[in-house]
Amino acid sequence: MGAVLLVTGGSRGIGAAVVARAAAAGWDVCLTYRSDADAAESVVARAREAGVQASAVRADVAVEADVEAAFAAADALGPLGGVVVNAGVVSPKSRVDAMSAARVADMLAINVVGAVVTCREAVRRLSTAHGGRGGSIVLVGSAASRLGSAGEYVDYAASKAAVDTLGLGLAKEVADEGVRVNVVRPGIVDTEIHASGGQPDRVERIGPLVPVGRAGTADEVAAAVAWLLSDEASYCTGSILDVAGGR
């Protein structure tokens, strides 16, 4: 592969699955994590077993300097070839009329501002207009952006709708600069994010209601991300790919 992939939020769930698939495909990988250094180092160790370079850097994507430091760490491994904008959070279940401004601001800082700043740094390295060699950006959104998540977390759904729009607009902006930008929208996927949002049983409750009859896995989402990163998806940009079991 001869290129470096940066994965934000790569220490667990979908991010960790993306790192594993990328390493198997020959990408050198730099991942960010927010707090669990042990989990991040475990993901790095598995990537290195695939024979590639791998590193982890602590970064809160809501902090601009942290995002810049993450890209510097990726640069240390070699030329950047791709970025997966995966870091995101969900807050506990709540109606809109019970949400505080602070809750919404914190979520938007990570899910939206962090995504935009990550894309900014990616374009500065990948775009031929900046002397780059081109590459691929994949944003991890959510099917919540079209479902709305009423009675659970409309603010999260709104933040992921912003990710959809970011992907569509940026794709057009850099299409003639060698950079492809696409969005993958997972549905109900068996990861830790549900527990972090105060609903550890959400997969068990909702999974059977999905048209295919089950929740998805992180690796199923990672497979879609890996394809969009690859040359096999060379004519895909500005695409939104649902990995949601028909939901």
Beta strands, then each sheet from edge to edge (+ up, - down):
strand 1: 4-7
strand 2: 28-33
strand 3: 54-58
strand 4: 80-85
strand 5: 135-140
strand 6: 179-186
strand 7: 240-243
sheet 1: 3+ 2+ 1+ 4+ 5+ 6+ 7+
end
